[in-house]
Amino acid sequence: MSLWFRIQELVVEIGLRLAKVAVASLFGLVIYLVLTGPLGAPGSVQLALEAWIAGALVFLIIETGIF
């Protein structure tokens, strides 16, 4: 394999990993907005981090094909 092909694979892999983080963050944002809006939980940094982790778990469950 040429060096150029390996660099392309690396760039694509980095892009996919960043896309996964972005999707998990989007899920986390939705969870945070639901918790602070309709459910009335007080907003905090801890809640934001927990919502982001929950978003990552939701993405992982969807990605593995459980649903």
N, C-alpha and C positions, 0 to 999 in steps of 0.2 A: 504494500500500500504506500501511496505517496504521502509526503508530509502534508500537502494541501488537503487531502481527503481526511486525514486525522484531525486537522484543525477545524474543518467543517463539522465533523462529528462532535467535537468538543463544544463548538459554538451552539449547535443544535441542542445538545444535552443541557448546557447552561440555560438556554432559552426555555426549555421544557421545565426545568426546575424552578425558574423564576415565574413561569406561568402558573405552576402549581401553588406557589406561595401567594400569588395574586388572587387566585380563585379561593383559596382558604381564607384570605383576608376579606374577600367579598362576602363569603358565608359568615364570617365572624362579625362583620359590620351589620349584616341583616339580623343576626342573633342579638347583637347589642342593641340595635334599634327596637327590636321587639321587646326586649327585657326592660329597657328604659321608657319606652312609649306606652303601649297598651298594658303591660304588666306592672308598671309603676315602680320598678326597682331604681334606687338612687344610683346615678352614674358615678363610676370611680375607675381608677386605673386598674385595680384588681379585677373588676367586672369586665373591662375591656380585654385584658389578657386572657381571662377565662373564656370569653366569647370567641377570641381568636383561636384558642386551643380547641374549643368545641367546633369551630368552623373547619379546622384542620382535620379533626376526627370525622366530621361529616363527609368531607372530601375523600378521606381515606376509605371510608365505608363504601361510598359510591364508586370509587376507582377500582376497588377489589371485586366489585360485582355482587355484593351480598343482596342488593335490591334488584 
